Amino acid sequence: MLFDFLRKPARAPTPERKASATGPVVGWSTGRVAWSARDMVSLTRNGFLGNPIAFRSVKLISEAAAALPLVLQDAGRRYESHPMLDLIARPNPLQGRAELLEALYAQLLLTGNAYLEAVAGSARLPGELHLLRSDRMSLVPGPDGWPVAYDYAVGGRRIRFDMTAARLPICHIRTFHPQDDHYGFSPLQAAAVALDVHVAASAWSKALLDNAARPSGAIVYRGSDGQGTLSSDQYDRLVGEIEANHQGARNAGRPMLLEGGLDWKPMGFSPSDMEFHTTKEAAAREIAIAFGVPPMLLGIPGEATYANYQEAHRAFYRLTVLPLAAKVTATLSHWLGSFSGEAVELRPDLDQVPALAAERDQQWARVAAADFLTEAEKRTLLGLPRIAKEE
């Protein structure tokens, strides 16, 4: 036809990239409220980069967990040297063990997810391990709901990792999420409301300082003719002089010179203004509780749950650091063991954690004094491998 060139060419059907019909609806389920954004990037920026309580909580947990001594053992022995230990000690040319694990724990705390990439190496183990940013990774579910691939998007490019191979290139570690099949739930999401309150209270304090740390007041104008209205020029001039000469910390305490007809009426603090500091401390305590950090360790006043700092420090390791480290090391053991085919276990060495020294001493003494236990049962209770029988 003569006008066929005006017709739009037929589009090729878009290939289906997600095999599961529920894939598009189970990916992200964080929800939104009328406060600040709840997406991963916004929470990380406002919570970690912009809030000292959440920042210090993440740093405390990630640094403590990354510094835990690790041991590798199987049912019969504990290894002093092993290719898996060498890989963990130097996972890639740019990072050591502490740097990689600290970043991994931080990603898990901030986003609820952590992704490790295995670079091809020897026949037994990957050559390198790299941590991938959680906000750039998306899961592709298959017909049965299990992941068949992971897409990593950066710089306008998308890289796909096939998860149907014999050796899985991605290790996905996630926290429990009751309403999401594929992604974890982070403490930062649970503390989102408390974060907004704490940030708002800090902004209120800053605004108060910018206004000479005094409550607001009113300038009342009564002209000589009884009129109470300023002209536009008079109003603009008055506002400009107040902003230039009476606001900010450098103008604190400067007397105000009022011309005829102007009178200053100070306003006192309302009860809600007086309680903002208490509200800020309560919000800080909620943030610390969401992460599992005793508020005493963060210097938050008014916390008397623990008798002393040492007890709070021990509870921090026992209730927060060790469960998280045990979860991560168990997942790493299973993933790396699938490469080598070895049934080995990577775990924290509790006997080398100074915060738990008193507890471990008591446990060793109790087990050693239990005459009704065999040597093998005692070693099992202490987390030690069995002694190989001599032929």
DRENROZA-173234 format. One record per residue (C-alpha): residue in one letter; x, y, z. Coordinates in Angstrom, 1 decimal. Layout:
- res  x  y  z
- A  X  Y  Z
...
END
This chain:
- res  x  y  z
- M  0.0  0.0  0.0
- L  1.0  3.6  -0.6
- F  0.8  4.6  3.1
- D  2.2  1.4  4.6
- F  5.4  3.2  5.6
- L  3.3  5.2  8.1
- R  2.3  2.1  10.0
- K  4.4  1.2  13.1
- P  6.3  -2.0  12.6
- A  5.0  -4.9  14.7
- R  7.0  -5.4  17.9
- A  8.6  -8.7  18.6
- P  7.1  -10.3  21.7
- T  9.1  -9.5  24.8
- P  10.8  -12.7  26.0
- E  9.6  -13.8  29.4
- R  12.4  -13.4  31.9
- K  10.7  -14.6  35.0
- A  9.3  -18.1  34.9
- S  7.2  -17.8  38.1
- A  3.9  -16.0  37.9
- T  4.4  -14.8  41.4
- G  7.9  -13.4  40.7
- P  6.8  -9.8  40.1
- V  4.9  -9.6  43.4
- V  7.2  -11.3  45.8
- G  10.4  -9.4  45.0
- W  10.0  -6.3  47.2
- S  7.4  -6.1  49.9
- T  8.8  -3.4  52.2
- G  5.8  -1.1  51.8
- R  5.6  2.6  52.1
- V  4.2  4.9  54.7
- A  3.6  8.6  54.9
- W  6.9  9.3  56.5
- S  10.3  8.8  54.7
- A  10.8  6.4  51.9
- R  11.2  2.8  52.9
- D  13.2  1.5  49.9
- M  16.6  0.0  50.4
- V  18.6  3.0  49.1
- S  16.7  5.6  51.0
- L  16.9  3.6  54.3
- T  20.6  3.2  53.9
- R  21.2  6.8  53.2
- N  18.9  8.2  56.0
- G  19.6  5.4  58.5
- F  23.3  4.5  58.1
- L  24.8  7.6  56.4
- G  22.6  10.1  58.3
- N  22.0  8.7  61.7
- P  24.8  8.2  64.3
- I  22.9  5.6  66.4
- A  22.2  3.2  63.4
- F  25.7  3.9  62.1
- R  27.4  2.9  65.3
- S  25.1  -0.1  65.8
- V  26.0  -1.5  62.4
- K  29.7  -0.7  62.9
- L  29.8  -2.4  66.3
- I  28.1  -5.6  65.1
- S  29.9  -5.9  61.8
- E  33.4  -5.2  63.2
- A  32.8  -7.6  66.1
- A  31.5  -10.4  64.0
- A  34.3  -10.0  61.3
- A  37.0  -10.1  64.1
- L  35.8  -13.4  65.5
- P  38.5  -16.1  65.2
- L  37.3  -18.9  62.9
- V  38.1  -22.6  62.9
- L  37.5  -25.3  60.3
- Q  36.8  -28.8  61.3
- D  35.0  -32.0  60.3
- A  33.8  -35.0  62.3
- G  37.4  -36.2  62.9
- R  39.8  -33.3  63.0
- R  40.4  -29.6  63.3
- Y  42.4  -28.1  60.4
- E  45.3  -25.8  61.1
- S  45.8  -25.2  57.4
- H  43.3  -25.8  54.5
- P  42.6  -24.2  51.1
- M  39.2  -23.0  52.4
- L  41.0  -21.2  55.3
- D  43.4  -19.6  52.8
- L  40.5  -18.5  50.6
- I  38.7  -16.9  53.6
- A  42.0  -15.2  54.7
- R  42.6  -13.6  51.3
- P  39.3  -13.7  49.4
- N  40.4  -11.4  46.6
- P  43.4  -9.2  45.8
- L  41.8  -6.0  47.2
- Q  40.3  -7.3  50.4
- G  41.4  -9.4  53.4
- R  39.1  -11.5  55.6
- A  38.2  -8.7  58.0
- E  37.3  -6.3  55.2
- L  35.2  -8.7  53.2
- L  33.3  -10.1  56.3
- E  32.7  -6.6  57.8
- A  31.1  -5.5  54.5
- L  29.1  -8.7  54.3
- Y  27.7  -8.3  57.8
- A  27.0  -4.6  57.2
- Q  25.0  -5.5  54.0
- L  23.1  -8.1  55.9
- L  22.2  -5.6  58.7
- L  21.3  -2.7  56.3
- T  19.4  -4.6  53.6
- G  18.6  -8.1  55.1
- N  20.6  -9.6  52.2
- A  24.2  -10.3  51.3
- Y  25.5  -11.8  48.0
- L  28.9  -13.4  47.5
- E  30.2  -14.1  44.0
- A  32.6  -17.0  43.4
- V  35.2  -16.5  40.7
- A  36.3  -19.6  38.9
- G  39.5  -21.0  40.3
- S  40.8  -24.5  41.0
- A  38.9  -27.7  40.7
- R  38.2  -27.7  44.5
- L  37.4  -24.1  45.4
- P  36.7  -20.7  43.8
- G  39.7  -18.6  43.0
- E  38.3  -15.4  44.5
- L  35.3  -14.2  46.5
- H  33.6  -10.8  45.9
- L  30.8  -9.2  47.8
- L  28.1  -7.7  45.5
- R  25.9  -4.7  46.5
- S  22.5  -5.8  47.6
- D  20.6  -2.9  46.0
- R  21.9  -3.9  42.6
- M  20.9  -7.5  42.8
- S  17.5  -9.0  41.9
- L  16.4  -12.6  42.1
- V  14.8  -14.4  39.1
- P  12.5  -17.2  40.4
- G  11.8  -20.3  38.4
- P  8.5  -22.2  37.9
- D  8.9  -23.9  41.4
- G  9.7  -20.6  43.1
- W  13.4  -21.4  43.7
- P  15.9  -18.9  42.1
- V  17.1  -19.9  38.7
- A  19.3  -16.8  38.3
- Y  20.4  -13.5  39.8
- D  20.6  -10.3  37.8
- Y  23.2  -7.7  38.8
- A  22.5  -4.3  37.3
- V  25.1  -1.5  37.3
- G  26.0  1.3  34.9
- G  23.1  0.5  32.6
- R  24.4  -3.1  32.2
- R  22.8  -6.3  33.5
- I  24.8  -9.3  34.3
- R  23.0  -12.7  34.9
- F  24.3  -15.4  37.1
- D  22.9  -18.8  36.3
- M  21.9  -20.7  39.4
- T  21.1  -24.0  37.7
- A  24.7  -25.0  37.3
- A  26.3  -27.6  39.5
- R  28.5  -25.0  41.2
- L  26.4  -22.1  42.3
- P  28.2  -18.8  41.4
- I  26.2  -16.8  44.0
- C  25.8  -17.4  47.7
- H  22.7  -15.5  48.9
- I  22.6  -15.0  52.7
- R  19.4  -13.5  54.0
- T  17.6  -12.8  57.2
- F  14.1  -14.1  58.0
- H  11.2  -12.2  56.4
- P  7.7  -13.5  57.2
- Q  6.1  -11.8  54.1
- D  8.8  -12.3  51.4
- D  9.8  -15.5  49.8
- H  13.1  -14.3  48.3
- Y  14.5  -11.4  50.2
- G  15.4  -10.8  53.9
- F  14.2  -8.2  56.4
- S  16.7  -5.9  57.9
- P  16.8  -4.3  61.3
- L  16.9  -0.9  59.6
- Q  13.4  -1.5  58.2
- A  12.1  -2.4  61.7
- A  13.6  0.7  63.1
- A  12.4  3.0  60.3
- V  9.8  4.9  62.4
- A  12.3  5.4  65.3
- L  14.9  6.7  62.7
- D  12.4  9.3  61.5
- V  11.7  10.4  65.0
- H  15.4  10.6  65.9
- V  16.3  12.5  62.7
- A  13.4  14.9  63.2
- A  14.4  15.6  66.8
- S  18.0  16.3  65.7
- A  16.7  18.7  63.0
- W  14.5  20.4  65.7
- S  17.6  20.9  67.9
- K  19.6  22.3  65.0
- A  16.8  24.8  64.1
- L  16.7  25.9  67.8
- L  20.4  26.6  67.7
- D  20.1  28.5  64.5
- N  17.6  30.7  66.2
- A  19.9  31.6  69.1
- A  18.7  28.6  71.2
- R  15.7  30.6  72.4
- P  12.0  30.0  71.9
- S  10.3  31.9  69.2
- G  8.5  35.1  69.8
- A  6.2  37.7  68.1
- I  6.9  41.3  67.0
- V  3.7  43.3  67.5
- Y  3.3  46.5  65.6
- R  1.0  49.4  66.7
- G  1.3  52.5  64.6
- S  0.8  56.0  65.8
- D  -2.5  56.1  64.0
- G  -3.7  53.0  65.7
- Q  -3.2  50.8  62.6
- G  -1.6  47.4  63.2
- T  -0.5  46.6  59.6
- L  2.9  47.2  58.1
- S  3.4  48.1  54.5
- S  5.0  45.6  52.1
- D  8.3  47.5  52.1
- Q  8.3  47.8  55.9
- Y  7.5  44.1  56.3
- D  10.3  43.0  53.9
- R  12.8  45.3  55.6
- L  11.9  43.9  59.1
- V  12.2  40.3  58.0
- G  15.5  41.0  56.3
- E  17.0  42.7  59.4
- I  15.9  39.8  61.7
- E  17.4  37.2  59.4
- A  20.7  39.1  59.0
- N  21.2  40.4  62.6
- H  19.3  38.1  65.0
- Q  19.4  34.6  63.7
- G  22.1  32.0  63.9
- A  24.6  31.1  66.6
- R  26.9  34.1  65.9
- N  24.0  36.4  66.8
- A  23.1  34.7  70.0
- G  22.4  37.2  72.8
- R  22.5  40.3  70.5
- P  20.0  42.9  71.7
- M  17.2  43.8  69.3
- L  16.6  47.4  68.5
- L  13.0  48.1  67.7
- E  11.7  51.3  66.2
- G  8.6  53.1  67.3
- G  5.4  51.0  67.2
- L  7.2  47.6  67.4
- D  7.1  45.5  70.6
- W  8.7  42.1  71.2
- K  6.5  39.4  72.9
- P  8.5  36.3  73.8
- M  6.8  32.9  73.8
- G  7.7  30.2  76.3
- F  8.4  26.6  75.6
- S  5.4  24.3  75.5
- P  5.4  21.0  77.3
- S  6.0  19.2  74.0
- D  9.0  21.4  73.3
- M  10.5  20.6  76.6
- E  10.1  16.8  76.1
- F  11.8  16.6  72.7
- H  15.1  15.5  74.2
- T  13.4  12.6  76.0
- T  11.7  11.6  72.8
- K  15.0  11.6  71.0
- E  16.6  9.3  73.6
- A  13.6  7.0  73.4
- A  14.0  6.8  69.6
- A  17.7  6.1  70.0
- R  16.9  3.3  72.4
- E  14.5  1.8  69.9
- I  17.0  1.9  67.1
- A  19.6  0.2  69.3
- I  17.1  -2.5  70.4
- A  16.2  -3.2  66.8
- F  19.8  -4.0  66.0
- G  20.3  -6.0  69.2
- V  22.9  -3.6  70.7
- P  22.6  -2.8  74.4
- P  21.9  0.9  74.7
- M  24.6  1.1  77.4
- L  27.3  0.4  74.8
- L  26.1  3.4  72.7
- G  26.2  5.8  75.6
- I  22.4  6.2  75.7
- P  21.4  7.5  79.2
- G  18.7  6.1  81.3
- E  19.3  2.4  80.4
- A  19.6  0.2  83.5
- T  18.9  -3.2  82.0
- Y  22.4  -4.5  82.7
- A  24.2  -4.3  86.0
- N  27.5  -3.1  84.4
- Y  29.2  -2.5  81.1
- Q  30.9  -5.9  81.2
- E  27.6  -7.7  81.5
- A  26.1  -5.6  78.6
- H  29.2  -6.4  76.5
- R  28.8  -10.2  77.1
- A  25.1  -10.1  76.3
- F  25.9  -8.2  73.1
- Y  28.2  -11.1  71.9
- R  26.0  -13.8  73.2
- L  22.6  -12.5  71.8
- T  23.6  -10.6  68.7
- V  27.2  -11.2  67.4
- L  27.5  -15.0  67.8
- P  24.0  -15.9  66.3
- L  24.7  -13.7  63.3
- A  28.2  -15.1  62.8
- A  27.0  -18.7  63.2
- K  24.4  -18.1  60.5
- V  26.9  -16.7  58.0
- T  29.7  -19.2  58.6
- A  27.2  -22.1  58.4
- T  26.0  -20.9  55.0
- L  29.5  -20.3  53.8
- S  30.6  -23.8  54.9
- H  27.7  -25.4  52.9
- W  28.3  -23.2  49.8
- L  32.1  -23.7  49.7
- G  31.8  -27.3  50.7
- S  29.7  -27.9  47.5
- F  32.7  -26.9  45.4
- S  35.2  -29.3  47.1
- G  32.8  -32.0  48.1
- E  34.1  -31.9  51.7
- A  31.8  -32.1  54.7
- V  33.7  -29.4  56.7
- E  32.3  -26.8  59.1
- L  33.5  -23.2  59.4
- R  32.6  -21.8  62.8
- P  33.6  -19.1  65.3
- D  36.1  -20.2  67.9
- L  34.4  -19.3  71.2
- D  37.5  -20.1  73.3
- Q  39.3  -17.2  71.7
- V  36.6  -14.5  72.3
- P  37.7  -12.4  75.3
- A  34.1  -11.3  76.1
- L  33.2  -14.9  76.7
- A  36.3  -16.0  78.5
- A  34.5  -16.3  81.9
- E  31.7  -18.3  80.5
- R  34.0  -20.7  78.6
- D  36.1  -21.3  81.7
- Q  33.1  -22.3  83.7
- Q  31.8  -24.5  80.9
- W  35.2  -26.3  80.6
- A  35.3  -26.8  84.4
- R  31.8  -28.2  84.5
- V  32.4  -30.6  81.6
- A  35.8  -31.7  83.0
- A  34.2  -32.5  86.3
- A  31.4  -34.6  84.8
- D  32.8  -38.1  85.5
- F  29.7  -39.8  84.1
- L  30.5  -38.5  80.6
- T  32.9  -40.2  78.2
- E  35.8  -38.5  76.6
- A  34.0  -38.4  73.3
- E  30.8  -36.9  74.9
- K  32.9  -34.2  76.6
- R  34.5  -33.2  73.3
- T  31.1  -33.0  71.6
- L  29.8  -30.7  74.3
- L  32.8  -28.4  73.9
- G  32.4  -28.3  70.1
- L  35.6  -30.3  69.5
- P  36.0  -33.0  66.8
- R  36.3  -36.6  67.7
- I  39.7  -38.1  68.2
- A  40.6  -40.5  65.4
- K  41.1  -44.1  66.6
- E  44.6  -45.4  66.2
- E  44.9  -48.5  64.1
END
